Amino acid sequence: MADIPSTRSARHARILELIEQKQIASQGELRELLAGNGIEVTQATLSRDLEELHAFKEYAANGKRIYRI
C-alpha cells in the first residue's frame, strides 16, 4: 500500500484522484473512500478541501449528481 498522505497537498492530490476515478455523489462517500486509504478527515476539513479544489457537482450520464474538479 502507498504511503498515507499526511500533508494538505497530498490529501488534495488523493481527493483529485478519487474524484477522477469514481462517481462520488456525497461528502460522506468521499470521506469513506479517504478513510479506506488511511486518511481520516472531518466533514468541515473535507468541505474546505473541496472548496479549495474548486469542486462542483454536475449530472453524470446516468443522471446521478457527482463531484467534478
CHARMM-style PDB file with segment names, atoms N, HN, CA, C and O in Angstrom:
ATOM      1  N   MET     1       0.840  -1.186   0.000  1.00  0.00      PROA
ATOM      2  CA  MET     1       0.000   0.000   0.000  1.00  0.00      PROA
ATOM      3  C   MET     1       0.880   1.243   0.000  1.00  0.00      PROA
ATOM      4  O   MET     1       1.964   1.256   0.584  1.00  0.00      PROA
ATOM      5  N   ALA     2       0.398   2.277  -0.659  1.00  0.00      PROA
ATOM      6  HN  ALA     2      -0.482   2.267  -1.134  1.00  0.00      PROA
ATOM      7  CA  ALA     2       1.163   3.526  -0.763  1.00  0.00      PROA
ATOM      8  C   ALA     2       1.219   4.222   0.586  1.00  0.00      PROA
ATOM      9  O   ALA     2       0.447   3.914   1.494  1.00  0.00      PROA
ATOM     10  N   ASP     3       2.141   5.160   0.702  1.00  0.00      PROA
ATOM     11  HN  ASP     3       2.768   5.410  -0.036  1.00  0.00      PROA
ATOM     12  CA  ASP     3       2.247   5.950   1.926  1.00  0.00      PROA
ATOM     13  C   ASP     3       0.958   6.724   2.145  1.00  0.00      PROA
ATOM     14  O   ASP     3       0.315   7.166   1.193  1.00  0.00      PROA
ATOM     15  N   ILE     4       0.590   6.882   3.398  1.00  0.00      PROA
ATOM     16  HN  ILE     4       1.112   6.524   4.172  1.00  0.00      PROA
ATOM     17  CA  ILE     4      -0.608   7.634   3.748  1.00  0.00      PROA
ATOM     18  C   ILE     4      -0.287   9.122   3.683  1.00  0.00      PROA
ATOM     19  O   ILE     4       0.644   9.587   4.340  1.00  0.00      PROA
ATOM     20  N   PRO     5      -1.066   9.880   2.881  1.00  0.00      PROA
ATOM     21  CA  PRO     5      -0.809  11.320   2.774  1.00  0.00      PROA
ATOM     22  C   PRO     5      -0.951  12.012   4.127  1.00  0.00      PROA
ATOM     23  O   PRO     5      -1.959  11.844   4.813  1.00  0.00      PROA
ATOM     24  N   SER     6       0.042  12.775   4.501  1.00  0.00      PROA
ATOM     25  HN  SER     6       0.861  12.912   3.943  1.00  0.00      PROA
ATOM     26  CA  SER     6      -0.011  13.447   5.794  1.00  0.00      PROA
ATOM     27  C   SER     6      -0.044  14.960   5.653  1.00  0.00      PROA
ATOM     28  O   SER     6      -0.181  15.671   6.649  1.00  0.00      PROA
ATOM     29  N   THR     7       0.079  15.455   4.448  1.00  0.00      PROA
ATOM     30  HN  THR     7       0.190  14.878   3.639  1.00  0.00      PROA
ATOM     31  CA  THR     7       0.037  16.895   4.235  1.00  0.00      PROA
ATOM     32  C   THR     7      -1.247  17.272   3.501  1.00  0.00      PROA
ATOM     33  O   THR     7      -1.890  16.436   2.865  1.00  0.00      PROA
ATOM     34  N   ARG     8      -1.597  18.535   3.605  1.00  0.00      PROA
ATOM     35  HN  ARG     8      -1.075  19.214   4.121  1.00  0.00      PROA
ATOM     36  CA  ARG     8      -2.791  19.028   2.927  1.00  0.00      PROA
ATOM     37  C   ARG     8      -2.677  18.818   1.422  1.00  0.00      PROA
ATOM     38  O   ARG     8      -3.637  18.384   0.784  1.00  0.00      PROA
ATOM     39  N   SER     9      -1.516  19.121   0.849  1.00  0.00      PROA
ATOM     40  HN  SER     9      -0.737  19.474   1.366  1.00  0.00      PROA
ATOM     41  CA  SER     9      -1.364  18.977  -0.605  1.00  0.00      PROA
ATOM     42  C   SER     9      -1.452  17.511  -1.024  1.00  0.00      PROA
ATOM     43  O   SER     9      -1.993  17.208  -2.087  1.00  0.00      PROA
ATOM     44  N   ALA    10      -0.934  16.607  -0.210  1.00  0.00      PROA
ATOM     45  HN  ALA    10      -0.495  16.853   0.654  1.00  0.00      PROA
ATOM     46  CA  ALA    10      -1.039  15.177  -0.529  1.00  0.00      PROA
ATOM     47  C   ALA    10      -2.492  14.715  -0.419  1.00  0.00      PROA
ATOM     48  O   ALA    10      -2.955  13.908  -1.225  1.00  0.00      PROA
ATOM     49  N   ARG    11      -3.213  15.236   0.591  1.00  0.00      PROA
ATOM     50  HN  ARG    11      -2.837  15.892   1.245  1.00  0.00      PROA
ATOM     51  CA  ARG    11      -4.627  14.898   0.745  1.00  0.00      PROA
ATOM     52  C   ARG    11      -5.417  15.416  -0.453  1.00  0.00      PROA
ATOM     53  O   ARG    11      -6.280  14.718  -0.985  1.00  0.00      PROA
ATOM     54  N   HSD    12      -5.121  16.628  -0.869  1.00  0.00      PROA
ATOM     55  HN  HSD    12      -4.420  17.196  -0.438  1.00  0.00      PROA
ATOM     56  CA  HSD    12      -5.789  17.194  -2.046  1.00  0.00      PROA
ATOM     57  C   HSD    12      -5.532  16.336  -3.280  1.00  0.00      PROA
ATOM     58  O   HSD    12      -6.440  16.088  -4.073  1.00  0.00      PROA
ATOM     59  N   ALA    13      -4.301  15.888  -3.434  1.00  0.00      PROA
ATOM     60  HN  ALA    13      -3.563  16.089  -2.789  1.00  0.00      PROA
ATOM     61  CA  ALA    13      -3.958  15.052  -4.591  1.00  0.00      PROA
ATOM     62  C   ALA    13      -4.771  13.765  -4.569  1.00  0.00      PROA
ATOM     63  O   ALA    13      -5.235  13.308  -5.614  1.00  0.00      PROA
ATOM     64  N   ARG    14      -4.947  13.175  -3.387  1.00  0.00      PROA
ATOM     65  HN  ARG    14      -4.570  13.546  -2.538  1.00  0.00      PROA
ATOM     66  CA  ARG    14      -5.720  11.930  -3.288  1.00  0.00      PROA
ATOM     67  C   ARG    14      -7.187  12.187  -3.568  1.00  0.00      PROA
ATOM     68  O   ARG    14      -7.842  11.367  -4.212  1.00  0.00      PROA
ATOM     69  N   ILE    15      -7.719  13.308  -3.099  1.00  0.00      PROA
ATOM     70  HN  ILE    15      -7.187  13.974  -2.577  1.00  0.00      PROA
ATOM     71  CA  ILE    15      -9.110  13.667  -3.388  1.00  0.00      PROA
ATOM     72  C   ILE    15      -9.298  13.812  -4.895  1.00  0.00      PROA
ATOM     73  O   ILE    15     -10.276  13.312  -5.452  1.00  0.00      PROA
ATOM     74  N   LEU    16      -8.371  14.490  -5.548  1.00  0.00      PROA
ATOM     75  HN  LEU    16      -7.577  14.896  -5.095  1.00  0.00      PROA
ATOM     76  CA  LEU    16      -8.446  14.645  -7.005  1.00  0.00      PROA
ATOM     77  C   LEU    16      -8.464  13.290  -7.697  1.00  0.00      PROA
ATOM     78  O   LEU    16      -9.272  13.066  -8.599  1.00  0.00      PROA
ATOM     79  N   GLU    17      -7.583  12.386  -7.284  1.00  0.00      PROA
ATOM     80  HN  GLU    17      -6.927  12.568  -6.551  1.00  0.00      PROA
ATOM     81  CA  GLU    17      -7.531  11.049  -7.878  1.00  0.00      PROA
ATOM     82  C   GLU    17      -8.859  10.318  -7.712  1.00  0.00      PROA
ATOM     83  O   GLU    17      -9.371   9.725  -8.662  1.00  0.00      PROA
ATOM     84  N   LEU    18      -9.411  10.363  -6.508  1.00  0.00      PROA
ATOM     85  HN  LEU    18      -8.995  10.845  -5.736  1.00  0.00      PROA
ATOM     86  CA  LEU    18     -10.670   9.669  -6.254  1.00  0.00      PROA
ATOM     87  C   LEU    18     -11.809  10.233  -7.089  1.00  0.00      PROA
ATOM     88  O   LEU    18     -12.611   9.478  -7.639  1.00  0.00      PROA
ATOM     89  N   ILE    19     -11.884  11.552  -7.185  1.00  0.00      PROA
ATOM     90  HN  ILE    19     -11.233  12.165  -6.738  1.00  0.00      PROA
ATOM     91  CA  ILE    19     -12.955  12.176  -7.965  1.00  0.00      PROA
ATOM     92  C   ILE    19     -12.814  11.845  -9.446  1.00  0.00      PROA
ATOM     93  O   ILE    19     -13.815  11.680 -10.144  1.00  0.00      PROA
ATOM     94  N   GLU    20     -11.586  11.746  -9.926  1.00  0.00      PROA
ATOM     95  HN  GLU    20     -10.773  11.880  -9.360  1.00  0.00      PROA
ATOM     96  CA  GLU    20     -11.362  11.383 -11.333  1.00  0.00      PROA
ATOM     97  C   GLU    20     -11.685   9.917 -11.595  1.00  0.00      PROA
ATOM     98  O   GLU    20     -12.144   9.577 -12.686  1.00  0.00      PROA
ATOM     99  N   GLN    21     -11.458   9.046 -10.622  1.00  0.00      PROA
ATOM    100  HN  GLN    21     -11.085   9.323  -9.736  1.00  0.00      PROA
ATOM    101  CA  GLN    21     -11.612   7.605 -10.805  1.00  0.00      PROA
ATOM    102  C   GLN    21     -13.025   7.105 -10.551  1.00  0.00      PROA
ATOM    103  O   GLN    21     -13.438   6.109 -11.144  1.00  0.00      PROA
ATOM    104  N   LYS    22     -13.767   7.768  -9.688  1.00  0.00      PROA
ATOM    105  HN  LYS    22     -13.431   8.577  -9.206  1.00  0.00      PROA
ATOM    106  CA  LYS    22     -15.065   7.262  -9.253  1.00  0.00      PROA
ATOM    107  C   LYS    22     -16.147   8.324  -9.373  1.00  0.00      PROA
ATOM    108  O   LYS    22     -15.862   9.520  -9.419  1.00  0.00      PROA
ATOM    109  N   GLN    23     -17.384   7.870  -9.422  1.00  0.00      PROA
ATOM    110  HN  GLN    23     -17.615   6.898  -9.384  1.00  0.00      PROA
ATOM    111  CA  GLN    23     -18.518   8.785  -9.402  1.00  0.00      PROA
ATOM    112  C   GLN    23     -18.934   8.966  -7.947  1.00  0.00      PROA
ATOM    113  O   GLN    23     -19.643   8.130  -7.386  1.00  0.00      PROA
ATOM    114  N   ILE    24     -18.490  10.055  -7.344  1.00  0.00      PROA
ATOM    115  HN  ILE    24     -17.914  10.734  -7.799  1.00  0.00      PROA
ATOM    116  CA  ILE    24     -18.730  10.314  -5.931  1.00  0.00      PROA
ATOM    117  C   ILE    24     -19.856  11.327  -5.797  1.00  0.00      PROA
ATOM    118  O   ILE    24     -19.773  12.443  -6.310  1.00  0.00      PROA
ATOM    119  N   ALA    25     -20.911  10.916  -5.098  1.00  0.00      PROA
ATOM    120  HN  ALA    25     -20.978  10.009  -4.682  1.00  0.00      PROA
ATOM    121  CA  ALA    25     -22.113  11.743  -5.019  1.00  0.00      PROA
ATOM    122  C   ALA    25     -22.223  12.565  -3.747  1.00  0.00      PROA
ATOM    123  O   ALA    25     -23.028  13.494  -3.685  1.00  0.00      PROA
ATOM    124  N   SER    26     -21.422  12.241  -2.719  1.00  0.00      PROA
ATOM    125  HN  SER    26     -20.768  11.487  -2.769  1.00  0.00      PROA
ATOM    126  CA  SER    26     -21.575  12.973  -1.461  1.00  0.00      PROA
ATOM    127  C   SER    26     -20.242  13.081  -0.721  1.00  0.00      PROA
ATOM    128  O   SER    26     -19.298  12.335  -0.983  1.00  0.00      PROA
ATOM    129  N   GLN    27     -20.199  14.030   0.207  1.00  0.00      PROA
ATOM    130  HN  GLN    27     -20.966  14.636   0.420  1.00  0.00      PROA
ATOM    131  CA  GLN    27     -19.010  14.171   1.035  1.00  0.00      PROA
ATOM    132  C   GLN    27     -18.835  12.943   1.923  1.00  0.00      PROA
ATOM    133  O   GLN    27     -17.708  12.519   2.178  1.00  0.00      PROA
ATOM    134  N   GLY    28     -19.924  12.380   2.387  1.00  0.00      PROA
ATOM    135  HN  GLY    28     -20.839  12.724   2.180  1.00  0.00      PROA
ATOM    136  CA  GLY    28     -19.852  11.182   3.208  1.00  0.00      PROA
ATOM    137  C   GLY    28     -19.202  10.029   2.460  1.00  0.00      PROA
ATOM    138  O   GLY    28     -18.373   9.304   3.010  1.00  0.00      PROA
ATOM    139  N   GLU    29     -19.583   9.872   1.221  1.00  0.00      PROA
ATOM    140  HN  GLU    29     -20.257  10.461   0.775  1.00  0.00      PROA
ATOM    141  CA  GLU    29     -18.990   8.828   0.374  1.00  0.00      PROA
ATOM    142  C   GLU    29     -17.499   9.079   0.185  1.00  0.00      PROA
ATOM    143  O   GLU    29     -16.694   8.150   0.253  1.00  0.00      PROA
ATOM    144  N   LEU    30     -17.136  10.324  -0.051  1.00  0.00      PROA
ATOM    145  HN  LEU    30     -17.789  11.079  -0.107  1.00  0.00      PROA
ATOM    146  CA  LEU    30     -15.730  10.673  -0.237  1.00  0.00      PROA
ATOM    147  C   LEU    30     -14.950  10.452   1.057  1.00  0.00      PROA
ATOM    148  O   LEU    30     -13.820   9.966   1.020  1.00  0.00      PROA
ATOM    149  N   ARG    31     -15.538  10.802   2.196  1.00  0.00      PROA
ATOM    150  HN  ARG    31     -16.457  11.197   2.226  1.00  0.00      PROA
ATOM    151  CA  ARG    31     -14.872  10.563   3.490  1.00  0.00      PROA
ATOM    152  C   ARG    31     -14.603   9.086   3.697  1.00  0.00      PROA
ATOM    153  O   ARG    31     -13.530   8.714   4.172  1.00  0.00      PROA
ATOM    154  N   GLU    32     -15.564   8.237   3.348  1.00  0.00      PROA
ATOM    155  HN  GLU    32     -16.435   8.540   2.963  1.00  0.00      PROA
ATOM    156  CA  GLU    32     -15.387   6.786   3.487  1.00  0.00      PROA
ATOM    157  C   GLU    32     -14.254   6.283   2.594  1.00  0.00      PROA
ATOM    158  O   GLU    32     -13.447   5.452   3.012  1.00  0.00      PROA
ATOM    159  N   LEU    33     -14.200   6.787   1.375  1.00  0.00      PROA
ATOM    160  HN  LEU    33     -14.855   7.462   1.036  1.00  0.00      PROA
ATOM    161  CA  LEU    33     -13.122   6.389   0.461  1.00  0.00      PROA
ATOM    162  C   LEU    33     -11.766   6.827   0.996  1.00  0.00      PROA
ATOM    163  O   LEU    33     -10.794   6.074   0.939  1.00  0.00      PROA
ATOM    164  N   LEU    34     -11.709   8.044   1.515  1.00  0.00      PROA
ATOM    165  HN  LEU    34     -12.499   8.655   1.562  1.00  0.00      PROA
ATOM    166  CA  LEU    34     -10.462   8.534   2.095  1.00  0.00      PROA
ATOM    167  C   LEU    34     -10.065   7.699   3.309  1.00  0.00      PROA
ATOM    168  O   LEU    34      -8.896   7.348   3.470  1.00  0.00      PROA
ATOM    169  N   ALA    35     -11.037   7.380   4.163  1.00  0.00      PROA
ATOM    170  HN  ALA    35     -11.987   7.665   4.033  1.00  0.00      PROA
ATOM    171  CA  ALA    35     -10.757   6.563   5.350  1.00  0.00      PROA
ATOM    172  C   ALA    35     -10.220   5.200   4.935  1.00  0.00      PROA
ATOM    173  O   ALA    35      -9.336   4.649   5.593  1.00  0.00      PROA
ATOM    174  N   GLY    36     -10.751   4.658   3.850  1.00  0.00      PROA
ATOM    175  HN  GLY    36     -11.469   5.105   3.316  1.00  0.00      PROA
ATOM    176  CA  GLY    36     -10.265   3.387   3.327  1.00  0.00      PROA
ATOM    177  C   GLY    36      -8.829   3.467   2.851  1.00  0.00      PROA
ATOM    178  O   GLY    36      -8.152   2.449   2.708  1.00  0.00      PROA
ATOM    179  N   ASN    37      -8.368   4.681   2.606  1.00  0.00      PROA
ATOM    180  HN  ASN    37      -8.918   5.509   2.722  1.00  0.00      PROA
ATOM    181  CA  ASN    37      -6.990   4.928   2.200  1.00  0.00      PROA
ATOM    182  C   ASN    37      -6.141   5.405   3.375  1.00  0.00      PROA
ATOM    183  O   ASN    37      -5.011   5.858   3.190  1.00  0.00      PROA
ATOM    184  N   GLY    38      -6.692   5.301   4.585  1.00  0.00      PROA
ATOM    185  HN  GLY    38      -7.610   4.933   4.736  1.00  0.00      PROA
ATOM    186  CA  GLY    38      -5.948   5.696   5.771  1.00  0.00      PROA
ATOM    187  C   GLY    38      -5.943   7.179   6.044  1.00  0.00      PROA
ATOM    188  O   GLY    38      -5.122   7.660   6.826  1.00  0.00      PROA
ATOM    189  N   ILE    39      -6.851   7.927   5.410  1.00  0.00      PROA
ATOM    190  HN  ILE    39      -7.517   7.537   4.775  1.00  0.00      PROA
ATOM    191  CA  ILE    39      -6.903   9.376   5.583  1.00  0.00      PROA
ATOM    192  C   ILE    39      -8.188   9.729   6.322  1.00  0.00      PROA
ATOM    193  O   ILE    39      -9.273   9.736   5.739  1.00  0.00      PROA
ATOM    194  N   GLU    40      -8.050  10.022   7.613  1.00  0.00      PROA
ATOM    195  HN  GLU    40      -7.168  10.017   8.086  1.00  0.00      PROA
ATOM    196  CA  GLU    40      -9.201  10.426   8.421  1.00  0.00      PROA
ATOM    197  C   GLU    40      -9.330  11.945   8.333  1.00  0.00      PROA
ATOM    198  O   GLU    40      -8.370  12.675   8.578  1.00  0.00      PROA
ATOM    199  N   VAL    41     -10.520  12.409   7.984  1.00  0.00      PROA
ATOM    200  HN  VAL    41     -11.300  11.816   7.785  1.00  0.00      PROA
ATOM    201  CA  VAL    41     -10.729  13.836   7.816  1.00  0.00      PROA
ATOM    202  C   VAL    41     -12.125  14.182   8.327  1.00  0.00      PROA
ATOM    203  O   VAL    41     -13.065  13.410   8.141  1.00  0.00      PROA
ATOM    204  N   THR    42     -12.260  15.341   8.971  1.00  0.00      PROA
ATOM    205  HN  THR    42     -11.496  15.968   9.122  1.00  0.00      PROA
ATOM    206  CA  THR    42     -13.575  15.772   9.439  1.00  0.00      PROA
ATOM    207  C   THR    42     -14.385  16.291   8.255  1.00  0.00      PROA
ATOM    208  O   THR    42     -13.839  16.598   7.195  1.00  0.00      PROA
ATOM    209  N   GLN    43     -15.684  16.380   8.455  1.00  0.00      PROA
ATOM    210  HN  GLN    43     -16.128  16.130   9.315  1.00  0.00      PROA
ATOM    211  CA  GLN    43     -16.552  16.899   7.399  1.00  0.00      PROA
ATOM    212  C   GLN    43     -16.186  18.338   7.086  1.00  0.00      PROA
ATOM    213  O   GLN    43     -16.192  18.738   5.922  1.00  0.00      PROA
ATOM    214  N   ALA    44     -15.869  19.121   8.107  1.00  0.00      PROA
ATOM    215  HN  ALA    44     -15.865  18.796   9.053  1.00  0.00      PROA
ATOM    216  CA  ALA    44     -15.510  20.532   7.899  1.00  0.00      PROA
ATOM    217  C   ALA    44     -14.237  20.653   7.060  1.00  0.00      PROA
ATOM    218  O   ALA    44     -14.163  21.481   6.152  1.00  0.00      PROA
ATOM    219  N   THR    45     -13.244  19.829   7.366  1.00  0.00      PROA
ATOM    220  HN  THR    45     -13.305  19.156   8.104  1.00  0.00      PROA
ATOM    221  CA  THR    45     -11.997  19.860   6.594  1.00  0.00      PROA
ATOM    222  C   THR    45     -12.243  19.429   5.165  1.00  0.00      PROA
ATOM    223  O   THR    45     -11.718  20.038   4.232  1.00  0.00      PROA
ATOM    224  N   LEU    46     -13.035  18.386   4.983  1.00  0.00      PROA
ATOM    225  HN  LEU    46     -13.461  17.891   5.740  1.00  0.00      PROA
ATOM    226  CA  LEU    46     -13.320  17.909   3.631  1.00  0.00      PROA
ATOM    227  C   LEU    46     -14.075  18.963   2.841  1.00  0.00      PROA
ATOM    228  O   LEU    46     -13.795  19.172   1.660  1.00  0.00      PROA
ATOM    229  N   SER    47     -15.018  19.622   3.471  1.00  0.00      PROA
ATOM    230  HN  SER    47     -15.245  19.453   4.430  1.00  0.00      PROA
ATOM    231  CA  SER    47     -15.769  20.684   2.811  1.00  0.00      PROA
ATOM    232  C   SER    47     -14.826  21.803   2.358  1.00  0.00      PROA
ATOM    233  O   SER    47     -14.940  22.315   1.244  1.00  0.00      PROA
ATOM    234  N   ARG    48     -13.904  22.168   3.232  1.00  0.00      PROA
ATOM    235  HN  ARG    48     -13.811  21.753   4.137  1.00  0.00      PROA
ATOM    236  CA  ARG    48     -12.910  23.201   2.915  1.00  0.00      PROA
ATOM    237  C   ARG    48     -12.003  22.733   1.771  1.00  0.00      PROA
ATOM    238  O   ARG    48     -11.706  23.500   0.855  1.00  0.00      PROA
ATOM    239  N   ASP    49     -11.568  21.475   1.830  1.00  0.00      PROA
ATOM    240  HN  ASP    49     -11.809  20.852   2.575  1.00  0.00      PROA
ATOM    241  CA  ASP    49     -10.728  20.928   0.756  1.00  0.00      PROA
ATOM    242  C   ASP    49     -11.435  21.005  -0.588  1.00  0.00      PROA
ATOM    243  O   ASP    49     -10.844  21.422  -1.584  1.00  0.00      PROA
ATOM    244  N   LEU    50     -12.699  20.604  -0.614  1.00  0.00      PROA
ATOM    245  HN  LEU    50     -13.179  20.266   0.196  1.00  0.00      PROA
ATOM    246  CA  LEU    50     -13.453  20.618  -1.875  1.00  0.00      PROA
ATOM    247  C   LEU    50     -13.592  22.042  -2.402  1.00  0.00      PROA
ATOM    248  O   LEU    50     -13.512  22.271  -3.609  1.00  0.00      PROA
ATOM    249  N   GLU    51     -13.797  22.988  -1.507  1.00  0.00      PROA
ATOM    250  HN  GLU    51     -13.862  22.802  -0.527  1.00  0.00      PROA
ATOM    251  CA  GLU    51     -13.891  24.393  -1.921  1.00  0.00      PROA
ATOM    252  C   GLU    51     -12.555  24.873  -2.487  1.00  0.00      PROA
ATOM    253  O   GLU    51     -12.519  25.543  -3.520  1.00  0.00      PROA
ATOM    254  N   GLU    52     -11.466  24.533  -1.814  1.00  0.00      PROA
ATOM    255  HN  GLU    52     -11.495  23.990  -0.976  1.00  0.00      PROA
ATOM    256  CA  GLU    52     -10.131  24.934  -2.278  1.00  0.00      PROA
ATOM    257  C   GLU    52      -9.791  24.314  -3.627  1.00  0.00      PROA
ATOM    258  O   GLU    52      -9.066  24.910  -4.423  1.00  0.00      PROA
ATOM    259  N   LEU    53     -10.312  23.123  -3.883  1.00  0.00      PROA
ATOM    260  HN  LEU    53     -10.901  22.639  -3.236  1.00  0.00      PROA
ATOM    261  CA  LEU    53     -10.056  22.432  -5.159  1.00  0.00      PROA
ATOM    262  C   LEU    53     -11.044  22.859  -6.248  1.00  0.00      PROA
ATOM    263  O   LEU    53     -10.970  22.385  -7.382  1.00  0.00      PROA
ATOM    264  N   HSD    54     -11.961  23.750  -5.896  1.00  0.00      PROA
ATOM    265  HN  HSD    54     -12.021  24.134  -4.975  1.00  0.00      PROA
ATOM    266  CA  HSD    54     -12.994  24.233  -6.826  1.00  0.00      PROA
ATOM    267  C   HSD    54     -13.869  23.096  -7.343  1.00  0.00      PROA
ATOM    268  O   HSD    54     -14.235  23.055  -8.518  1.00  0.00      PROA
ATOM    269  N   ALA    55     -14.192  22.177  -6.439  1.00  0.00      PROA
ATOM    270  HN  ALA    55     -13.894  22.211  -5.485  1.00  0.00      PROA
ATOM    271  CA  ALA    55     -15.065  21.064  -6.794  1.00  0.00      PROA
ATOM    272  C   ALA    55     -16.490  21.577  -6.974  1.00  0.00      PROA
ATOM    273  O   ALA    55     -16.915  22.535  -6.328  1.00  0.00      PROA
ATOM    274  N   PHE    56     -17.200  20.921  -7.857  1.00  0.00      PROA
ATOM    275  HN  PHE    56     -16.854  20.144  -8.382  1.00  0.00      PROA
ATOM    276  CA  PHE    56     -18.606  21.254  -8.082  1.00  0.00      PROA
ATOM    277  C   PHE    56     -19.331  19.965  -8.432  1.00  0.00      PROA
ATOM    278  O   PHE    56     -18.704  18.944  -8.713  1.00  0.00      PROA
ATOM    279  N   LYS    57     -20.645  20.021  -8.412  1.00  0.00      PROA
ATOM    280  HN  LYS    57     -21.154  20.851  -8.183  1.00  0.00      PROA
ATOM    281  CA  LYS    57     -21.434  18.847  -8.755  1.00  0.00      PROA
ATOM    282  C   LYS    57     -22.074  19.069 -10.113  1.00  0.00      PROA
ATOM    283  O   LYS    57     -22.526  20.163 -10.450  1.00  0.00      PROA
ATOM    284  N   GLU    58     -22.094  17.984 -10.879  1.00  0.00      PROA
ATOM    285  HN  GLU    58     -21.727  17.095 -10.605  1.00  0.00      PROA
ATOM    286  CA  GLU    58     -22.790  18.027 -12.158  1.00  0.00      PROA
ATOM    287  C   GLU    58     -23.464  16.681 -12.376  1.00  0.00      PROA
ATOM    288  O   GLU    58     -23.172  15.707 -11.682  1.00  0.00      PROA
ATOM    289  N   TYR    59     -24.351  16.639 -13.329  1.00  0.00      PROA
ATOM    290  HN  TYR    59     -24.588  17.430 -13.892  1.00  0.00      PROA
ATOM    291  CA  TYR    59     -25.054  15.396 -13.623  1.00  0.00      PROA
ATOM    292  C   TYR    59     -24.190  14.510 -14.508  1.00  0.00      PROA
ATOM    293  O   TYR    59     -23.653  14.952 -15.523  1.00  0.00      PROA
ATOM    294  N   ALA    60     -24.067  13.254 -14.103  1.00  0.00      PROA
ATOM    295  HN  ALA    60     -24.504  12.895 -13.278  1.00  0.00      PROA
ATOM    296  CA  ALA    60     -23.378  12.252 -14.922  1.00  0.00      PROA
ATOM    297  C   ALA    60     -24.380  11.744 -15.960  1.00  0.00      PROA
ATOM    298  O   ALA    60     -25.562  12.084 -15.913  1.00  0.00      PROA
ATOM    299  N   ALA    61     -23.901  10.938 -16.885  1.00  0.00      PROA
ATOM    300  HN  ALA    61     -22.940  10.662 -16.923  1.00  0.00      PROA
ATOM    301  CA  ALA    61     -24.756  10.395 -17.938  1.00  0.00      PROA
ATOM    302  C   ALA    61     -25.930   9.595 -17.371  1.00  0.00      PROA
ATOM    303  O   ALA    61     -26.991   9.517 -17.991  1.00  0.00      PROA
ATOM    304  N   ASN    62     -25.738   9.005 -16.199  1.00  0.00      PROA
ATOM    305  HN  ASN    62     -24.876   9.068 -15.696  1.00  0.00      PROA
ATOM    306  CA  ASN    62     -26.795   8.193 -15.583  1.00  0.00      PROA
ATOM    307  C   ASN    62     -27.777   9.031 -14.759  1.00  0.00      PROA
ATOM    308  O   ASN    62     -28.688   8.480 -14.141  1.00  0.00      PROA
ATOM    309  N   GLY    63     -27.602  10.348 -14.745  1.00  0.00      PROA
ATOM    310  HN  GLY    63     -26.862  10.796 -15.247  1.00  0.00      PROA
ATOM    311  CA  GLY    63     -28.494  11.245 -14.024  1.00  0.00      PROA
ATOM    312  C   GLY    63     -28.107  11.497 -12.579  1.00  0.00      PROA
ATOM    313  O   GLY    63     -28.748  12.296 -11.898  1.00  0.00      PROA
ATOM    314  N   LYS    64     -27.077  10.834 -12.107  1.00  0.00      PROA
ATOM    315  HN  LYS    64     -26.556  10.184 -12.661  1.00  0.00      PROA
ATOM    316  CA  LYS    64     -26.601  10.995 -10.734  1.00  0.00      PROA
ATOM    317  C   LYS    64     -25.747  12.264 -10.649  1.00  0.00      PROA
ATOM    318  O   LYS    64     -24.934  12.527 -11.536  1.00  0.00      PROA
ATOM    319  N   ARG    65     -25.933  13.055  -9.572  1.00  0.00      PROA
ATOM    320  HN  ARG    65     -26.593  12.841  -8.852  1.00  0.00      PROA
ATOM    321  CA  ARG    65     -25.099  14.251  -9.375  1.00  0.00      PROA
ATOM    322  C   ARG    65     -23.805  13.829  -8.700  1.00  0.00      PROA
ATOM    323  O   ARG    65     -23.821  13.229  -7.625  1.00  0.00      PROA
ATOM    324  N   ILE    66     -22.693  14.143  -9.331  1.00  0.00      PROA
ATOM    325  HN  ILE    66     -22.680  14.630 -10.204  1.00  0.00      PROA
ATOM    326  CA  ILE    66     -21.391  13.723  -8.817  1.00  0.00      PROA
ATOM    327  C   ILE    66     -20.419  14.889  -8.786  1.00  0.00      PROA
ATOM    328  O   ILE    66     -20.605  15.903  -9.459  1.00  0.00      PROA
ATOM    329  N   TYR    67     -19.365  14.712  -7.975  1.00  0.00      PROA
ATOM    330  HN  TYR    67     -19.214  13.889  -7.428  1.00  0.00      PROA
ATOM    331  CA  TYR    67     -18.345  15.751  -7.890  1.00  0.00      PROA
ATOM    332  C   TYR    67     -17.438  15.736  -9.113  1.00  0.00      PROA
ATOM    333  O   TYR    67     -17.106  14.680  -9.653  1.00  0.00      PROA
ATOM    334  N   ARG    68     -17.050  16.919  -9.528  1.00  0.00      PROA
ATOM    335  HN  ARG    68     -17.320  17.776  -9.090  1.00  0.00      PROA
ATOM    336  CA  ARG    68     -16.069  17.130 -10.597  1.00  0.00      PROA
ATOM    337  C   ARG    68     -15.126  18.250 -10.130  1.00  0.00      PROA
ATOM    338  O   ARG    68     -15.474  19.059  -9.270  1.00  0.00      PROA
ATOM    339  N   ILE    69     -13.952  18.271 -10.708  1.00  0.00      PROA
ATOM    340  HN  ILE    69     -13.669  17.613 -11.406  1.00  0.00      PROA
ATOM    341  CA  ILE    69     -12.988  19.335 -10.409  1.00  0.00      PROA
ATOM    342  C   ILE    69     -12.768  20.115 -11.700  1.00  0.00      PROA
ATOM    343  OT1 ILE    69     -11.993  21.071 -11.718  1.00  0.00      PROA
TER     344      ILE     69
END
